[in-house]
């Protein structure tokens, strides 16, 4: 790219995008957690880049009166002309780099699709919309997870309480009564750290989770549904510790890697 002198009123463009490595990643030793983290970082870069691009477009808009002279005569008539050429070339650079980043993100999504175990679960249970299916072998639990949280749905089955869509980055929270029913959480207290359970949904497939924490909190404590998961998939199971108290049993599982 041709070099032009910088002037004080030229936007200070973050050089990290111009230095972006064009080589797409290799997947010989595929590690999904690392790719998810890099994908997050790339998405942040794209958001920053979009903001910078707007600044560059604004400079070009303000200097568009010089565009025709530069294109027709190939000359730089003054400082504004230099600024126009500089920002126009940077814009081309930005667009090229953005395309590379998007290719990388697309490759990550393709690789994630390859690792997904395809499943098909019913979309309704007792006429209520279903969002997922939970399987906990240790306590012989195999239950649908209803989509909409309400007193009515809670009386029928375990229900999504909070969080992202199932098997996506974040903390997917499932609430259920501890009733002695096959699709409730009466035996949740039997689980131990290190044991596995499964969450299935029609979009993302089947994921395995490992119990990482078990504890009790007051029902007013919102920490168990916190969505800060360090870019990991987490499932939190919530139930009462008895039929009539304010404490909740929390069983939290993190995606098995």
PyMOL commands that set and color helices and strands:
alter all, ss='L'
color gray80, all
select helices_A, chain A and resi 32-62+64-73+79-115+137-139+151-154+188-190+223-225
alter helices_A, ss='H'
color red, helices_A
select strands_A, chain A and resi 124-125+128-136+141-146+158-162+170-175+196-201+205-218+233-240+247-255
alter strands_A, ss='S'
color yellow, strands_A
deselect
rebuild
show_as cartoon
